[in-house]
């Protein structure tokens, strides 16, 4: 019978010890962010970014790849009522 610790076999605990949780991994799993996006954020996010630069970095997220932009409909001007 294999040696167990709690409910897990000892070999499984050794394999789990090879994995380490990181803050980036925790954020990615909490917000369902892909690895590609987290790599982009890790490379481009800096404490000195302006708001425009920050939005530019977020717009590079792979999660936005399949979002289409809807055409703007022009509203007809309303007739003035007397």
mmCIF file of the N, C-alpha and C atoms, coordinates in Angstrom:
data_MODEL
# 
_entry.id   MODEL 
# 
loop_
_atom_site.group_PDB 
_atom_site.id 
_atom_site.type_symbol 
_atom_site.label_atom_id 
_atom_site.label_alt_id 
_atom_site.label_comp_id 
_atom_site.label_asym_id 
_atom_site.label_entity_id 
_atom_site.label_seq_id 
_atom_site.pdbx_PDB_ins_code 
_atom_site.Cartn_x 
_atom_site.Cartn_y 
_atom_site.Cartn_z 
_atom_site.occupancy 
_atom_site.B_iso_or_equiv 
_atom_site.pdbx_formal_charge 
_atom_site.auth_seq_id 
_atom_site.auth_comp_id 
_atom_site.auth_asym_id 
_atom_site.auth_atom_id 
_atom_site.pdbx_PDB_model_num 
ATOM 1   N N  . UNK A 1 1  ? 0.842   -1.179 0.000   1.00 0.00 ? 1  UNK A N  1 
ATOM 2   C CA . UNK A 1 1  ? 0.000   0.000  0.000   1.00 0.00 ? 1  UNK A CA 1 
ATOM 3   C C  . UNK A 1 1  ? 0.891   1.248  0.000   1.00 0.00 ? 1  UNK A C  1 
ATOM 4   N N  . UNK A 1 2  ? 0.639   2.226  -0.916  1.00 0.00 ? 2  UNK A N  1 
ATOM 5   C CA . UNK A 1 2  ? 1.492   3.422  -0.974  1.00 0.00 ? 2  UNK A CA 1 
ATOM 6   C C  . UNK A 1 2  ? 1.303   4.291  0.270   1.00 0.00 ? 2  UNK A C  1 
ATOM 7   N N  . UNK A 1 3  ? 2.377   4.988  0.606   1.00 0.00 ? 3  UNK A N  1 
ATOM 8   C CA . UNK A 1 3  ? 2.363   5.880  1.772   1.00 0.00 ? 3  UNK A CA 1 
ATOM 9   C C  . UNK A 1 3  ? 1.507   7.102  1.480   1.00 0.00 ? 3  UNK A C  1 
ATOM 10  N N  . UNK A 1 4  ? 0.631   7.486  2.411   1.00 0.00 ? 4  UNK A N  1 
ATOM 11  C CA . UNK A 1 4  ? -0.229  8.645  2.215   1.00 0.00 ? 4  UNK A CA 1 
ATOM 12  C C  . UNK A 1 4  ? -0.038  9.631  3.350   1.00 0.00 ? 4  UNK A C  1 
ATOM 13  N N  . UNK A 1 5  ? -0.281  10.890 3.028   1.00 0.00 ? 5  UNK A N  1 
ATOM 14  C CA . UNK A 1 5  ? -0.295  11.960 4.013   1.00 0.00 ? 5  UNK A CA 1 
ATOM 15  C C  . UNK A 1 5  ? -1.662  12.614 3.873   1.00 0.00 ? 5  UNK A C  1 
ATOM 16  N N  . UNK A 1 6  ? -2.483  12.501 4.915   1.00 0.00 ? 6  UNK A N  1 
ATOM 17  C CA . UNK A 1 6  ? -3.853  12.967 4.776   1.00 0.00 ? 6  UNK A CA 1 
ATOM 18  C C  . UNK A 1 6  ? -4.548  12.078 3.766   1.00 0.00 ? 6  UNK A C  1 
ATOM 19  N N  . UNK A 1 7  ? -5.132  12.660 2.749   1.00 0.00 ? 7  UNK A N  1 
ATOM 20  C CA . UNK A 1 7  ? -5.796  11.876 1.697   1.00 0.00 ? 7  UNK A CA 1 
ATOM 21  C C  . UNK A 1 7  ? -4.926  11.700 0.466   1.00 0.00 ? 7  UNK A C  1 
ATOM 22  N N  . UNK A 1 8  ? -3.833  12.478 0.362   1.00 0.00 ? 8  UNK A N  1 
ATOM 23  C CA . UNK A 1 8  ? -2.986  12.436 -0.830  1.00 0.00 ? 8  UNK A CA 1 
ATOM 24  C C  . UNK A 1 8  ? -1.825  11.469 -0.652  1.00 0.00 ? 8  UNK A C  1 
ATOM 25  N N  . UNK A 1 9  ? -1.479  10.738 -1.719  1.00 0.00 ? 9  UNK A N  1 
ATOM 26  C CA . UNK A 1 9  ? -0.265  9.927  -1.659  1.00 0.00 ? 9  UNK A CA 1 
ATOM 27  C C  . UNK A 1 9  ? 0.962   10.825 -1.508  1.00 0.00 ? 9  UNK A C  1 
ATOM 28  N N  . UNK A 1 10 ? 1.978   10.342 -0.856  1.00 0.00 ? 10 UNK A N  1 
ATOM 29  C CA . UNK A 1 10 ? 3.190   11.130 -0.614  1.00 0.00 ? 10 UNK A CA 1 
ATOM 30  C C  . UNK A 1 10 ? 3.809   11.627 -1.920  1.00 0.00 ? 10 UNK A C  1 
ATOM 31  N N  . UNK A 1 11 ? 3.751   10.825 -2.990  1.00 0.00 ? 11 UNK A N  1 
ATOM 32  C CA . UNK A 1 11 ? 4.312   11.240 -4.286  1.00 0.00 ? 11 UNK A CA 1 
ATOM 33  C C  . UNK A 1 11 ? 3.579   12.465 -4.819  1.00 0.00 ? 11 UNK A C  1 
ATOM 34  N N  . UNK A 1 12 ? 2.257   12.538 -4.608  1.00 0.00 ? 12 UNK A N  1 
ATOM 35  C CA . UNK A 1 12 ? 1.486   13.700 -5.067  1.00 0.00 ? 12 UNK A CA 1 
ATOM 36  C C  . UNK A 1 12 ? 1.888   14.948 -4.302  1.00 0.00 ? 12 UNK A C  1 
ATOM 37  N N  . UNK A 1 13 ? 2.135   14.815 -3.016  1.00 0.00 ? 13 UNK A N  1 
ATOM 38  C CA . UNK A 1 13 ? 2.572   15.967 -2.221  1.00 0.00 ? 13 UNK A CA 1 
ATOM 39  C C  . UNK A 1 13 ? 3.913   16.482 -2.711  1.00 0.00 ? 13 UNK A C  1 
ATOM 40  N N  . UNK A 1 14 ? 4.816   15.579 -3.104  1.00 0.00 ? 14 UNK A N  1 
ATOM 41  C CA . UNK A 1 14 ? 6.101   16.008 -3.632  1.00 0.00 ? 14 UNK A CA 1 
ATOM 42  C C  . UNK A 1 14 ? 5.906   16.791 -4.928  1.00 0.00 ? 14 UNK A C  1 
ATOM 43  N N  . UNK A 1 15 ? 5.011   16.310 -5.806  1.00 0.00 ? 15 UNK A N  1 
ATOM 44  C CA . UNK A 1 15 ? 4.743   17.023 -7.050  1.00 0.00 ? 15 UNK A CA 1 
ATOM 45  C C  . UNK A 1 15 ? 4.124   18.388 -6.779  1.00 0.00 ? 15 UNK A C  1 
ATOM 46  N N  . UNK A 1 16 ? 3.210   18.457 -5.821  1.00 0.00 ? 16 UNK A N  1 
ATOM 47  C CA . UNK A 1 16 ? 2.587   19.738 -5.485  1.00 0.00 ? 16 UNK A CA 1 
ATOM 48  C C  . UNK A 1 16 ? 3.599   20.716 -4.917  1.00 0.00 ? 16 UNK A C  1 
ATOM 49  N N  . UNK A 1 17 ? 4.611   20.221 -4.234  1.00 0.00 ? 17 UNK A N  1 
ATOM 50  C CA . UNK A 1 17 ? 5.614   21.118 -3.655  1.00 0.00 ? 17 UNK A CA 1 
ATOM 51  C C  . UNK A 1 17 ? 6.449   21.803 -4.731  1.00 0.00 ? 17 UNK A C  1 
ATOM 52  N N  . UNK A 1 18 ? 6.444   21.267 -5.956  1.00 0.00 ? 18 UNK A N  1 
ATOM 53  C CA . UNK A 1 18 ? 7.178   21.900 -7.055  1.00 0.00 ? 18 UNK A CA 1 
ATOM 54  C C  . UNK A 1 18 ? 6.473   23.149 -7.560  1.00 0.00 ? 18 UNK A C  1 
ATOM 55  N N  . UNK A 1 19 ? 5.174   23.267 -7.309  1.00 0.00 ? 19 UNK A N  1 
ATOM 56  C CA . UNK A 1 19 ? 4.379   24.402 -7.750  1.00 0.00 ? 19 UNK A CA 1 
ATOM 57  C C  . UNK A 1 19 ? 4.378   25.463 -6.665  1.00 0.00 ? 19 UNK A C  1 
ATOM 58  N N  . UNK A 1 20 ? 4.515   26.717 -7.075  1.00 0.00 ? 20 UNK A N  1 
ATOM 59  C CA . UNK A 1 20 ? 4.439   27.819 -6.124  1.00 0.00 ? 20 UNK A CA 1 
ATOM 60  C C  . UNK A 1 20 ? 3.429   28.830 -6.633  1.00 0.00 ? 20 UNK A C  1 
ATOM 61  N N  . UNK A 1 21 ? 2.576   29.282 -5.740  1.00 0.00 ? 21 UNK A N  1 
ATOM 62  C CA . UNK A 1 21 ? 1.571   30.276 -6.091  1.00 0.00 ? 21 UNK A CA 1 
ATOM 63  C C  . UNK A 1 21 ? 2.246   31.644 -6.130  1.00 0.00 ? 21 UNK A C  1 
ATOM 64  N N  . UNK A 1 22 ? 1.965   32.413 -7.192  1.00 0.00 ? 22 UNK A N  1 
ATOM 65  C CA . UNK A 1 22 ? 2.495   33.771 -7.282  1.00 0.00 ? 22 UNK A CA 1 
ATOM 66  C C  . UNK A 1 22 ? 1.336   34.759 -7.259  1.00 0.00 ? 22 UNK A C  1 
ATOM 67  N N  . UNK A 1 23 ? 1.639   35.996 -6.972  1.00 0.00 ? 23 UNK A N  1 
ATOM 68  C CA . UNK A 1 23 ? 0.598   37.024 -6.977  1.00 0.00 ? 23 UNK A CA 1 
ATOM 69  C C  . UNK A 1 23 ? -0.025  37.163 -8.358  1.00 0.00 ? 23 UNK A C  1 
ATOM 70  N N  . UNK A 1 24 ? 0.814   37.112 -9.404  1.00 0.00 ? 24 UNK A N  1 
ATOM 71  C CA . UNK A 1 24 ? 0.279   37.228 -10.764 1.00 0.00 ? 24 UNK A CA 1 
ATOM 72  C C  . UNK A 1 24 ? -0.640  36.061 -11.093 1.00 0.00 ? 24 UNK A C  1 
ATOM 73  N N  . UNK A 1 25 ? -0.275  34.877 -10.675 1.00 0.00 ? 25 UNK A N  1 
ATOM 74  C CA . UNK A 1 25 ? -1.117  33.708 -10.903 1.00 0.00 ? 25 UNK A CA 1 
ATOM 75  C C  . UNK A 1 25 ? -2.425  33.798 -10.145 1.00 0.00 ? 25 UNK A C  1 
ATOM 76  N N  . UNK A 1 26 ? -2.356  34.305 -8.926  1.00 0.00 ? 26 UNK A N  1 
ATOM 77  C CA . UNK A 1 26 ? -3.564  34.460 -8.114  1.00 0.00 ? 26 UNK A CA 1 
ATOM 78  C C  . UNK A 1 26 ? -4.522  35.467 -8.760  1.00 0.00 ? 26 UNK A C  1 
ATOM 79  N N  . UNK A 1 27 ? -3.984  36.582 -9.242  1.00 0.00 ? 27 UNK A N  1 
ATOM 80  C CA . UNK A 1 27 ? -4.800  37.603 -9.913  1.00 0.00 ? 27 UNK A CA 1 
ATOM 81  C C  . UNK A 1 27 ? -5.396  37.036 -11.202 1.00 0.00 ? 27 UNK A C  1 
ATOM 82  N N  . UNK A 1 28 ? -4.573  36.335 -11.981 1.00 0.00 ? 28 UNK A N  1 
ATOM 83  C CA . UNK A 1 28 ? -5.043  35.763 -13.245 1.00 0.00 ? 28 UNK A CA 1 
ATOM 84  C C  . UNK A 1 28 ? -6.180  34.779 -13.020 1.00 0.00 ? 28 UNK A C  1 
ATOM 85  N N  . UNK A 1 29 ? -6.066  33.924 -12.017 1.00 0.00 ? 29 UNK A N  1 
ATOM 86  C CA . UNK A 1 29 ? -7.119  32.937 -11.792 1.00 0.00 ? 29 UNK A CA 1 
ATOM 87  C C  . UNK A 1 29 ? -8.375  33.579 -11.217 1.00 0.00 ? 29 UNK A C  1 
ATOM 88  N N  . UNK A 1 30 ? -8.213  34.609 -10.414 1.00 0.00 ? 30 UNK A N  1 
ATOM 89  C CA . UNK A 1 30 ? -9.381  35.272 -9.811  1.00 0.00 ? 30 UNK A CA 1 
ATOM 90  C C  . UNK A 1 30 ? -10.206 36.014 -10.857 1.00 0.00 ? 30 UNK A C  1 
ATOM 91  N N  . UNK A 1 31 ? -9.534  36.670 -11.800 1.00 0.00 ? 31 UNK A N  1 
ATOM 92  C CA . UNK A 1 31 ? -10.227 37.479 -12.811 1.00 0.00 ? 31 UNK A CA 1 
ATOM 93  C C  . UNK A 1 31 ? -10.312 36.794 -14.176 1.00 0.00 ? 31 UNK A C  1 
ATOM 94  N N  . UNK A 1 32 ? -9.945  35.506 -14.269 1.00 0.00 ? 32 UNK A N  1 
ATOM 95  C CA . UNK A 1 32 ? -10.002 34.737 -15.526 1.00 0.00 ? 32 UNK A CA 1 
ATOM 96  C C  . UNK A 1 32 ? -9.203  35.423 -16.637 1.00 0.00 ? 32 UNK A C  1 
ATOM 97  N N  . UNK A 1 33 ? -7.982  35.787 -16.330 1.00 0.00 ? 33 UNK A N  1 
ATOM 98  C CA . UNK A 1 33 ? -7.092  36.448 -17.286 1.00 0.00 ? 33 UNK A CA 1 
ATOM 99  C C  . UNK A 1 33 ? -6.123  35.409 -17.841 1.00 0.00 ? 33 UNK A C  1 
ATOM 100 N N  . UNK A 1 34 ? -5.911  35.415 -19.148 1.00 0.00 ? 34 UNK A N  1 
ATOM 101 C CA . UNK A 1 34 ? -5.025  34.434 -19.781 1.00 0.00 ? 34 UNK A CA 1 
ATOM 102 C C  . UNK A 1 34 ? -3.561  34.717 -19.460 1.00 0.00 ? 34 UNK A C  1 
ATOM 103 N N  . UNK A 1 35 ? -2.741  33.695 -19.684 1.00 0.00 ? 35 UNK A N  1 
ATOM 104 C CA . UNK A 1 35 ? -1.300  33.855 -19.464 1.00 0.00 ? 35 UNK A CA 1 
ATOM 105 C C  . UNK A 1 35 ? -0.719  34.920 -20.386 1.00 0.00 ? 35 UNK A C  1 
ATOM 106 N N  . UNK A 1 36 ? -1.185  34.955 -21.637 1.00 0.00 ? 36 UNK A N  1 
ATOM 107 C CA . UNK A 1 36 ? -0.682  35.953 -22.591 1.00 0.00 ? 36 UNK A CA 1 
ATOM 108 C C  . UNK A 1 36 ? -0.939  37.371 -22.077 1.00 0.00 ? 36 UNK A C  1 
ATOM 109 N N  . UNK A 1 37 ? -2.133  37.597 -21.570 1.00 0.00 ? 37 UNK A N  1 
ATOM 110 C CA . UNK A 1 37 ? -2.478  38.917 -21.054 1.00 0.00 ? 37 UNK A CA 1 
ATOM 111 C C  . UNK A 1 37 ? -1.633  39.253 -19.835 1.00 0.00 ? 37 UNK A C  1 
ATOM 112 N N  . UNK A 1 38 ? -1.445  38.289 -18.942 1.00 0.00 ? 38 UNK A N  1 
ATOM 113 C CA . UNK A 1 38 ? -0.641  38.553 -17.743 1.00 0.00 ? 38 UNK A CA 1 
ATOM 114 C C  . UNK A 1 38 ? 0.811   38.859 -18.118 1.00 0.00 ? 38 UNK A C  1 
ATOM 115 N N  . UNK A 1 39 ? 1.324   38.201 -19.150 1.00 0.00 ? 39 UNK A N  1 
ATOM 116 C CA . UNK A 1 39 ? 2.680   38.510 -19.609 1.00 0.00 ? 39 UNK A CA 1 
ATOM 117 C C  . UNK A 1 39 ? 2.751   39.939 -20.142 1.00 0.00 ? 39 UNK A C  1 
ATOM 118 N N  . UNK A 1 40 ? 1.728   40.338 -20.895 1.00 0.00 ? 40 UNK A N  1 
ATOM 119 C CA . UNK A 1 40 ? 1.667   41.705 -21.413 1.00 0.00 ? 40 UNK A CA 1 
ATOM 120 C C  . UNK A 1 40 ? 1.642   42.709 -20.266 1.00 0.00 ? 40 UNK A C  1 
ATOM 121 N N  . UNK A 1 41 ? 0.773   42.468 -19.286 1.00 0.00 ? 41 UNK A N  1 
ATOM 122 C CA . UNK A 1 41 ? 0.684   43.363 -18.130 1.00 0.00 ? 41 UNK A CA 1 
ATOM 123 C C  . UNK A 1 41 ? 2.024   43.425 -17.391 1.00 0.00 ? 41 UNK A C  1 
ATOM 124 N N  . UNK A 1 42 ? 2.636   42.265 -17.194 1.00 0.00 ? 42 UNK A N  1 
ATOM 125 C CA . UNK A 1 42 ? 3.891   42.204 -16.455 1.00 0.00 ? 42 UNK A CA 1 
ATOM 126 C C  . UNK A 1 42 ? 4.998   42.983 -17.162 1.00 0.00 ? 42 UNK A C  1 
ATOM 127 N N  . UNK A 1 43 ? 4.981   42.957 -18.498 1.00 0.00 ? 43 UNK A N  1 
ATOM 128 C CA . UNK A 1 43 ? 6.007   43.659 -19.266 1.00 0.00 ? 43 UNK A CA 1 
ATOM 129 C C  . UNK A 1 43 ? 5.751   45.165 -19.347 1.00 0.00 ? 43 UNK A C  1 
ATOM 130 N N  . UNK A 1 44 ? 4.475   45.554 -19.506 1.00 0.00 ? 44 UNK A N  1 
ATOM 131 C CA . UNK A 1 44 ? 4.181   46.944 -19.848 1.00 0.00 ? 44 UNK A CA 1 
ATOM 132 C C  . UNK A 1 44 ? 3.687   47.820 -18.698 1.00 0.00 ? 44 UNK A C  1 
ATOM 133 N N  . UNK A 1 45 ? 3.143   47.231 -17.643 1.00 0.00 ? 45 UNK A N  1 
ATOM 134 C CA . UNK A 1 45 ? 2.630   48.061 -16.549 1.00 0.00 ? 45 UNK A CA 1 
ATOM 135 C C  . UNK A 1 45 ? 3.782   48.606 -15.714 1.00 0.00 ? 45 UNK A C  1 
ATOM 136 N N  . UNK A 1 46 ? 3.794   49.888 -15.574 1.00 0.00 ? 46 UNK A N  1 
ATOM 137 C CA . UNK A 1 46 ? 4.810   50.592 -14.777 1.00 0.00 ? 46 UNK A CA 1 
ATOM 138 C C  . UNK A 1 46 ? 4.099   51.582 -13.862 1.00 0.00 ? 46 UNK A C  1 
ATOM 139 N N  . UNK A 1 47 ? 4.659   51.908 -12.721 1.00 0.00 ? 47 UNK A N  1 
ATOM 140 C CA . UNK A 1 47 ? 4.001   52.848 -11.807 1.00 0.00 ? 47 UNK A CA 1 
ATOM 141 C C  . UNK A 1 47 ? 3.875   54.260 -12.364 1.00 0.00 ? 47 UNK A C  1 
ATOM 142 N N  . UNK A 1 48 ? 4.613   54.580 -13.419 1.00 0.00 ? 48 UNK A N  1 
ATOM 143 C CA . UNK A 1 48 ? 4.616   55.949 -13.942 1.00 0.00 ? 48 UNK A CA 1 
ATOM 144 C C  . UNK A 1 48 ? 3.699   56.143 -15.143 1.00 0.00 ? 48 UNK A C  1 
ATOM 145 N N  . UNK A 1 49 ? 2.862   55.147 -15.482 1.00 0.00 ? 49 UNK A N  1 
ATOM 146 C CA . UNK A 1 49 ? 1.999   55.261 -16.660 1.00 0.00 ? 49 UNK A CA 1 
ATOM 147 C C  . UNK A 1 49 ? 0.917   56.316 -16.454 1.00 0.00 ? 49 UNK A C  1 
ATOM 148 N N  . UNK A 1 50 ? 0.632   57.041 -17.520 1.00 0.00 ? 50 UNK A N  1 
ATOM 149 C CA . UNK A 1 50 ? -0.490  57.980 -17.485 1.00 0.00 ? 50 UNK A CA 1 
ATOM 150 C C  . UNK A 1 50 ? -1.777  57.189 -17.699 1.00 0.00 ? 50 UNK A C  1 
ATOM 151 N N  . UNK A 1 51 ? -2.918  57.850 -17.555 1.00 0.00 ? 51 UNK A N  1 
ATOM 152 C CA . UNK A 1 51 ? -4.199  57.163 -17.749 1.00 0.00 ? 51 UNK A CA 1 
ATOM 153 C C  . UNK A 1 51 ? -4.330  56.627 -19.173 1.00 0.00 ? 51 UNK A C  1 
ATOM 154 N N  . UNK A 1 52 ? -3.934  57.440 -20.146 1.00 0.00 ? 52 UNK A N  1 
ATOM 155 C CA . UNK A 1 52 ? -4.021  57.022 -21.553 1.00 0.00 ? 52 UNK A CA 1 
ATOM 156 C C  . UNK A 1 52 ? -3.145  55.800 -21.795 1.00 0.00 ? 52 UNK A C  1 
ATOM 157 N N  . UNK A 1 53 ? -1.929  55.793 -21.276 1.00 0.00 ? 53 UNK A N  1 
ATOM 158 C CA . UNK A 1 53 ? -1.033  54.651 -21.440 1.00 0.00 ? 53 UNK A CA 1 
ATOM 159 C C  . UNK A 1 53 ? -1.575  53.410 -20.739 1.00 0.00 ? 53 UNK A C  1 
ATOM 160 N N  . UNK A 1 54 ? -2.201  53.608 -19.600 1.00 0.00 ? 54 UNK A N  1 
ATOM 161 C CA . UNK A 1 54 ? -2.793  52.501 -18.867 1.00 0.00 ? 54 UNK A CA 1 
ATOM 162 C C  . UNK A 1 54 ? -3.930  51.858 -19.671 1.00 0.00 ? 54 UNK A C  1 
ATOM 163 N N  . UNK A 1 55 ? -4.793  52.686 -20.255 1.00 0.00 ? 55 UNK A N  1 
ATOM 164 C CA . UNK A 1 55 ? -5.862  52.157 -21.098 1.00 0.00 ? 55 UNK A CA 1 
ATOM 165 C C  . UNK A 1 55 ? -5.290  51.454 -22.331 1.00 0.00 ? 55 UNK A C  1 
ATOM 166 N N  . UNK A 1 56 ? -4.208  51.967 -22.878 1.00 0.00 ? 56 UNK A N  1 
ATOM 167 C CA . UNK A 1 56 ? -3.572  51.344 -24.027 1.00 0.00 ? 56 UNK A CA 1 
ATOM 168 C C  . UNK A 1 56 ? -3.083  49.936 -23.663 1.00 0.00 ? 56 UNK A C  1 
ATOM 169 N N  . UNK A 1 57 ? -2.463  49.799 -22.491 1.00 0.00 ? 57 UNK A N  1 
ATOM 170 C CA . UNK A 1 57 ? -1.983  48.488 -22.051 1.00 0.00 ? 57 UNK A CA 1 
ATOM 171 C C  . UNK A 1 57 ? -3.165  47.533 -21.870 1.00 0.00 ? 57 UNK A C  1 
ATOM 172 N N  . UNK A 1 58 ? -4.228  47.989 -21.216 1.00 0.00 ? 58 UNK A N  1 
ATOM 173 C CA . UNK A 1 58 ? -5.390  47.122 -21.011 1.00 0.00 ? 58 UNK A CA 1 
ATOM 174 C C  . UNK A 1 58 ? -6.062  46.759 -22.335 1.00 0.00 ? 58 UNK A C  1 
ATOM 175 N N  . UNK A 1 59 ? -6.006  47.650 -23.311 1.00 0.00 ? 59 UNK A N  1 
ATOM 176 C CA . UNK A 1 59 ? -6.622  47.346 -24.610 1.00 0.00 ? 59 UNK A CA 1 
ATOM 177 C C  . UNK A 1 59 ? -5.855  46.256 -25.356 1.00 0.00 ? 59 UNK A C  1 
ATOM 178 N N  . UNK A 1 60 ? -4.639  45.977 -24.959 1.00 0.00 ? 60 UNK A N  1 
ATOM 179 C CA . UNK A 1 60 ? -3.849  44.917 -25.584 1.00 0.00 ? 60 UNK A CA 1 
ATOM 180 C C  . UNK A 1 60 ? -4.193  43.528 -25.040 1.00 0.00 ? 60 UNK A C  1 
ATOM 181 N N  . UNK A 1 61 ? -5.103  43.453 -24.088 1.00 0.00 ? 61 UNK A N  1 
ATOM 182 C CA . UNK A 1 61 ? -5.487  42.177 -23.481 1.00 0.00 ? 61 UNK A CA 1 
ATOM 183 C C  . UNK A 1 61 ? -6.037  41.231 -24.539 1.00 0.00 ? 61 UNK A C  1 
ATOM 184 N N  . UNK A 1 62 ? -5.632  39.984 -24.461 1.00 0.00 ? 62 UNK A N  1 
ATOM 185 C CA . UNK A 1 62 ? -6.127  39.001 -25.440 1.00 0.00 ? 62 UNK A CA 1 
ATOM 186 C C  . UNK A 1 62 ? -7.614  38.737 -25.264 1.00 0.00 ? 62 UNK A C  1 
ATOM 187 N N  . UNK A 1 63 ? -8.170  39.056 -24.098 1.00 0.00 ? 63 UNK A N  1 
ATOM 188 C CA . UNK A 1 63 ? -9.601  38.860 -23.876 1.00 0.00 ? 63 UNK A CA 1 
ATOM 189 C C  . UNK A 1 63 ? -10.448 39.764 -24.765 1.00 0.00 ? 63 UNK A C  1 
ATOM 190 N N  . UNK A 1 64 ? -9.882  40.864 -25.240 1.00 0.00 ? 64 UNK A N  1 
ATOM 191 C CA . UNK A 1 64 ? -10.619 41.800 -26.098 1.00 0.00 ? 64 UNK A CA 1 
ATOM 192 C C  . UNK A 1 64 ? -10.503 41.448 -27.576 1.00 0.00 ? 64 UNK A C  1 
ATOM 193 N N  . UNK A 1 65 ? -9.773  40.412 -27.903 1.00 0.00 ? 65 UNK A N  1 
ATOM 194 C CA . UNK A 1 65 ? -9.496  40.062 -29.293 1.00 0.00 ? 65 UNK A CA 1 
ATOM 195 C C  . UNK A 1 65 ? -10.774 39.813 -30.101 1.00 0.00 ? 65 UNK A C  1 
ATOM 196 N N  . UNK A 1 66 ? -11.779 39.200 -29.504 1.00 0.00 ? 66 UNK A N  1 
ATOM 197 C CA . UNK A 1 66 ? -12.993 38.817 -30.242 1.00 0.00 ? 66 UNK A CA 1 
ATOM 198 C C  . UNK A 1 66 ? -14.150 39.790 -30.066 1.00 0.00 ? 66 UNK A C  1 
ATOM 199 N N  . UNK A 1 67 ? -13.909 40.911 -29.443 1.00 0.00 ? 67 UNK A N  1 
ATOM 200 C CA . UNK A 1 67 ? -14.972 41.894 -29.252 1.00 0.00 ? 67 UNK A CA 1 
ATOM 201 C C  . UNK A 1 67 ? -15.017 42.807 -30.470 1.00 0.00 ? 67 UNK A C  1 
ATOM 202 N N  . UNK A 1 68 ? -16.204 42.936 -31.048 1.00 0.00 ? 68 UNK A N  1 
ATOM 203 C CA . UNK A 1 68 ? -16.353 43.811 -32.202 1.00 0.00 ? 68 UNK A CA 1 
ATOM 204 C C  . UNK A 1 68 ? -16.949 45.144 -31.757 1.00 0.00 ? 68 UNK A C  1 
ATOM 205 N N  . UNK A 1 69 ? -16.605 46.162 -32.471 1.00 0.00 ? 69 UNK A N  1 
ATOM 206 C CA . UNK A 1 69 ? -17.104 47.491 -32.160 1.00 0.00 ? 69 UNK A CA 1 
ATOM 207 C C  . UNK A 1 69 ? -18.376 47.715 -32.958 1.00 0.00 ? 69 UNK A C  1 
ATOM 208 N N  . UNK A 1 70 ? -19.419 48.138 -32.277 1.00 0.00 ? 70 UNK A N  1 
ATOM 209 C CA . UNK A 1 70 ? -20.702 48.374 -32.921 1.00 0.00 ? 70 UNK A CA 1 
ATOM 210 C C  . UNK A 1 70 ? -20.673 49.727 -33.623 1.00 0.00 ? 70 UNK A C  1 
ATOM 211 N N  . UNK A 1 71 ? -21.314 49.779 -34.790 1.00 0.00 ? 71 UNK A N  1 
ATOM 212 C CA . UNK A 1 71 ? -21.394 51.048 -35.503 1.00 0.00 ? 71 UNK A CA 1 
ATOM 213 C C  . UNK A 1 71 ? -22.235 52.032 -34.710 1.00 0.00 ? 71 UNK A C  1 
ATOM 214 N N  . UNK A 1 72 ? -21.831 53.275 -34.758 1.00 0.00 ? 72 UNK A N  1 
ATOM 215 C CA . UNK A 1 72 ? -22.573 54.318 -34.060 1.00 0.00 ? 72 UNK A CA 1 
ATOM 216 C C  . UNK A 1 72 ? -23.775 54.706 -34.909 1.00 0.00 ? 72 UNK A C  1 
ATOM 217 N N  . UNK A 1 73 ? -24.926 54.684 -34.292 1.00 0.00 ? 73 UNK A N  1 
ATOM 218 C CA . UNK A 1 73 ? -26.136 55.107 -35.009 1.00 0.00 ? 73 UNK A CA 1 
ATOM 219 C C  . UNK A 1 73 ? -26.353 56.585 -34.765 1.00 0.00 ? 73 UNK A C  1 
ATOM 220 N N  . UNK A 1 74 ? -26.628 57.267 -35.812 1.00 0.00 ? 74 UNK A N  1 
ATOM 221 C CA . UNK A 1 74 ? -26.908 58.698 -35.691 1.00 0.00 ? 74 UNK A CA 1 
ATOM 222 C C  . UNK A 1 74 ? -28.387 58.882 -35.417 1.00 0.00 ? 74 UNK A C  1 
ATOM 223 N N  . UNK A 1 75 ? -28.669 59.602 -34.381 1.00 0.00 ? 75 UNK A N  1 
ATOM 224 C CA . UNK A 1 75 ? -30.063 59.869 -34.043 1.00 0.00 ? 75 UNK A CA 1 
ATOM 225 C C  . UNK A 1 75 ? -30.574 61.024 -34.880 1.00 0.00 ? 75 UNK A C  1 
ATOM 226 N N  . UNK A 1 76 ? -31.812 60.895 -35.314 1.00 0.00 ? 76 UNK A N  1 
ATOM 227 C CA . UNK A 1 76 ? -32.416 62.007 -36.049 1.00 0.00 ? 76 UNK A CA 1 
ATOM 228 C C  . UNK A 1 76 ? -32.786 63.110 -35.069 1.00 0.00 ? 76 UNK A C  1 
ATOM 229 N N  . UNK A 1 77 ? -32.526 64.336 -35.432 1.00 0.00 ? 77 UNK A N  1 
ATOM 230 C CA . UNK A 1 77 ? -32.908 65.418 -34.529 1.00 0.00 ? 77 UNK A CA 1 
ATOM 231 C C  . UNK A 1 77 ? -34.415 65.470 -34.373 1.00 0.00 ? 77 UNK A C  1 
ATOM 232 N N  . UNK A 1 78 ? -34.850 65.695 -33.159 1.00 0.00 ? 78 UNK A N  1 
ATOM 233 C CA . UNK A 1 78 ? -36.288 65.779 -32.899 1.00 0.00 ? 78 UNK A CA 1 
ATOM 234 C C  . UNK A 1 78 ? -36.821 67.130 -33.328 1.00 0.00 ? 78 UNK A C  1 
ATOM 235 N N  . UNK A 1 79 ? -38.045 67.096 -33.806 1.00 0.00 ? 79 UNK A N  1 
ATOM 236 C CA . UNK A 1 79 ? -38.696 68.348 -34.182 1.00 0.00 ? 79 UNK A CA 1 
ATOM 237 C C  . UNK A 1 79 ? -39.110 69.070 -32.916 1.00 0.00 ? 79 UNK A C  1 
ATOM 238 N N  . UNK A 1 80 ? -38.905 70.360 -32.910 1.00 0.00 ? 80 UNK A N  1 
ATOM 239 C CA . UNK A 1 80 ? -39.304 71.144 -31.741 1.00 0.00 ? 80 UNK A CA 1 
ATOM 240 C C  . UNK A 1 80 ? -40.837 71.207 -31.640 1.00 0.00 ? 80 UNK A C  1 
ATOM 241 N N  . UNK A 1 81 ? -41.300 71.056 -30.474 1.00 0.00 ? 81 UNK A N  1 
ATOM 242 C CA . UNK A 1 81 ? -42.738 71.132 -30.269 1.00 0.00 ? 81 UNK A CA 1 
ATOM 243 C C  . UNK A 1 81 ? -43.076 72.523 -29.766 1.00 0.00 ? 81 UNK A C  1 
ATOM 244 N N  . UNK A 1 82 ? -44.104 73.129 -30.365 1.00 0.00 ? 82 UNK A N  1 
ATOM 245 C CA . UNK A 1 82 ? -44.463 74.505 -29.960 1.00 0.00 ? 82 UNK A CA 1 
ATOM 246 C C  . UNK A 1 82 ? -45.075 74.560 -28.585 1.00 0.00 ? 82 UNK A C  1 
# 
